[in-house]
């Protein structure tokens, strides 16, 4: 199930979602020793962050959804840069992509983290992609930039101008540019898909988008206790799991239609079995991120999901993923 993602030759299309079991080295080690195709770090800030008070994650017994308001707990960017540096050779040997997720709480913090990455050229040799998170719904007092359409273009312009400046400074020493991606929130209106696609199309240095992040500001109530189930924001949190799959598929497919081959897509949301994975690729995803299922079942679930996809492909007569990627059919 070899997968090409620009210059990366990956063993399969699965990547972990950046919020799940990837904060500490032992969790990243477990991902590294699994059959997952690529690894993304916990979305990081410039320094260590504790995140929101607990309880901040909940899953009901039926596993139909998850809700969280983590608040970007992480060990700080240098921790993840050091991890990729120390494990780069083994990750490359096993054919795994190395993705670093940035989630600065301000534009200046993201610019600072880009400086940290590029000021030491060795960092660039140990990364395959840098992903800027535009979509965290669980920071108290912070709006999601992905919905701030008036400022989104200016924000991205500043980010990509910074990357251009840093790459020009390292042009002679760094022949292989890292991929640059953005993680997006879910969109629900057709006009918003078009608006965001028009903005993204203005940045040729943008290699991929990751959609969707969790659906923000859901509320889960425990009827027995008559209470909310998580503490931050009076119980409001981001929804994940099976319940978000239809929204995720819609976002993946609509952006695939609007952006074409200009920008690759990582599809994320509600993938729990091989059929979900098949549908995400059919909708247009090149890579597929799994989050809630890894949280619920552990990273071993990847083996089962891949086997199920192989069975589906064999049954349908598909020999590779490109045979059906993006080829969703419509009713006459």
N, C-alpha and C positions, 0 to 999 in steps of 0.2 A: 504494500500500500504506500509506495514511495510518493512523496509530496514535494513539489517544487514551490518555493515561496521566494520569488526573485532568484538571487544567487544561492539560496539555501536549499540543500537537498536533504529533506527530512524523512524519517522512517515512516511517519504517518501524520495525519492532519490535526491531531489532538494537542491542545495546549491547556494548561490549568488556567482558571480564572484568577485574576490577580488578588482577589480578596480572601482566598481559601487556602489554608494550610501551606503557606509559603512565606511566613514572616521570619521564622528562625532557621538556622542552618540545618538542624536535624529534619525539619519539614521539607526543606529544599533537597536535602540528601535523599529523602524517601521518594520524591518526585524523580530525582536523577536516576535512581536505581529501578524505576518502574519502566513500563513500555510506552510512556507518554512521549509524544513527538517533540515537544518544545516546552521550555520552562520560562515562566514570567515571575519576576519578583513580586513581593508585596508592594503595592503602591506606596512610594516612599516620599518623605519630606526631607528637608536639609539636615535635620537632626532628629534624634529619637523622640517619639511621640507616644503617649500612653493611650490616647483615644478616649472614647466616651465611657461613662461609668457602667458597670455591669448590674443586672443582666442586659446584654446588648445583642444577643442572638437567640433565636427560637425557631424550632421546627415542630409542628404538630405531629401526632403519631401516624397520620395518614400520608405524611411526606409529600403532600400535594403542593406545599409552598414552604418557603423559609422567609423569615423577616429578620432584618438586622439594622442596627444603627451603631456600627463599630467606631466611626469617627477617625478613621485612618491611623490606627495604632501601627507603628513600624519601628524598626531599629535605626532609621536614618540612612541616607544614601550611601555613605562610605561603607557601611556594613554589607550592603548588597554588591557594591563594586568589588569589595574584597572577596566576597563569596565567589563571584564569577571568575575573578582572577585566579583564585586558589583551585577552582574546579573546572577551569576552561578546557584543559586538555582532555579530561575524561568525558565532558559533555560533548565536545567535538567528535571524539572517538566513537561515541554511541549515537551520533547523528542527531543530537538535540539542539534546537535553536535556543539562543540565550537572549531573553527579552527583559529589559529594565523598565519598570513603570514609575513615572514621575507624577506626583500629586501635590505640588506646591499649593499652599493656601492663598497665594497671591501670584501675580505675574512676575514680580521681582524674585520670589522664591524659586520659581521654575527657571528663570534666567540664571540665578546663582547656581542651581544644580547643573545646568548645562555647562557653566564655567568649570565646576568641579570635575565633570566628566572629561572635558576637552583639555584641561590644564595638564593632565597626565596622559600622554598619548597611549600609554600601555592599557589604559581603560578601554580604549576603542578596539584594541586587538582581542579583547575578551567579551565583547558584546556584539550581538547581531542586530539588535533593534532597540530603539528608545521610544517609549510610548508615553505621550502626555495625556493625563486623565483630565478630561473636560467635563466630567459628569458625576462626581461624587455627591449623592443626595443626602448624606448623613453628617455633615459638618454643621453644628449649631451656629446659626447666625450667618451662614454662607449660602448664597444662591448658586445654582448650577450654571456654570458659564455656558454650557451647551444650549441653554434656553435664552441666554441674553444675546439675541440676534443682533442688536445694535452694536455690541462691543466685540462679538465673536471674531469678526473679520480683522479688526485692529489688533486683537490679542494674538491671533495666529500670525499676522504680519510681523509683529514684534518677535515672536518666537522663531519664525523662519528666517528673518533677517539676522537674528543672533546666531542661528545655526550656520547660515551662509558665512558670516564673519569668522566664526570659529573654524569652519572648514577651510576657508581661504588661508588662515594662519597655519594650518597643518597639511595643506595640499601636497607638499613635496614628501611628507613623511607618512601620510596615511592614504594609501592608494585605494583601500576598500572602504567606502562610506558605509556607516551603519544605516539601517532602515529607520525611517521616522514614521510613527503612527500616532493616531489620536483615538482615545476611547470616548465614545459618544453616549449620551443618555438616550432613552427611547423617545421616538417622535410618534405622534398620533394623528397629525393632520397632513393631508397631501401637500398643502401649500408649504408646510414646514420642511418636508422632505426636499422639495425643489429649492427652497431658499438656502438650506444648509448645503445641498449639493453644489449650488452655484458658488457659494463661498469657498468650499473645499476645492473646487476646480481651479481656483485662482492660484493654487500653490503646487507647482509641479514637483517640489521636493517632498510632498506628502506621498508616502508609499502605500500606506494602508490605513483603514479605519477598523476599530473594534466596536461592534454594536451587538447587543445593548448592555449597558450597565443596568443595575437593578431598577425596577419601577419605583420611583420615590414616593414616600409619604403614604404608605399603606398603614392600616391599623388592624391588629389582631387582638381579639378579646377572649378571655377565658370566662365562660359562663359560670363555672363553678365558683371561682373566686370573685367574679364580677370586676376583674381588673385587666388592665393591659398586660402584655407578656414581656415587654422590654422596658427598661427604665428611661433611656434618653428621650428627649422631645415628647414627654408624656405618652410614650408608646408608639409614636410614628416612626416608621423605618422603611428601608428599601426591600421590596418584594423580589424573591427569586424562586427557582424551582419550576416545577411543571406548569404552574399557573401562568408563567410569563412567556411560554414557548411561542404562542401564536403572535404575540407582539414582536418577539425577537425575529421570527421568520419574516414578518412584514417589513421590518426595518432592513434586514439583510437583503431581501429581494428588491425592495424599492431603490435602495442605494446602488445595488448591482445594476439595475436598469438605467439609473441616472448617470452613474459614473463610468460604466462600461469597464474596459480594461485599463483605464487610467490609474485606478486605485484598487488594490486588493482588499478583501474583507475578511476579518475574523468574526465569525458568528458566535454569539454567546447568549444563552438564556434557555433553560428548561430542557437541556439535553440529558437524558437519563438512560437511553438505550441506543442500539444500532439504527433503529428506524428514525429516531430523532436526528442522529448524526447524518443519515442519508438525506433527510429532508433539508437540513441546514445547508448541505453542499448543493443539493438540487436547487435551492433558492439562490445560490451564488457565492457561498462562503468558500474560501480557499483553506483557511484553518478554522477550527471549531474549538471554542473554549468551554470547559466543563467546570462548574463551581459547586453548586448545591449537592450534586450527586457524589462528588469527591468528599464533601463534608459529611454526608450521610453514610456512604458506603466505604469510604476510603479510596485511595488511589488505585487499588486493585480492580475497581470497577472498569477501568480503562480496558483491561484485557477482554472482558465480556463484551463491552461495547464494540470493540474492534472486530471481534469474532462475529458478532451479529451483523455488522456492516459487510464483512466479507461474504457472509451467507446471502445477504440481500443482493450484492453485486453479482455473485455467481448465479443466482436464480434468475436475474434479469439479463445476464449475458454481458455485463460490463467488465472490462479487463482493467480499467484504470479510472481514477476519479474524474479525469477530464471528459470521459465519455458522457457524463451526466451533469457536471457542474454548471449551474445556471440555466439548465434546460427545462425549467418548470413550464408545464403546458397549461393552457387556459381552456375553458369551456367554449364551444362554438356558439 
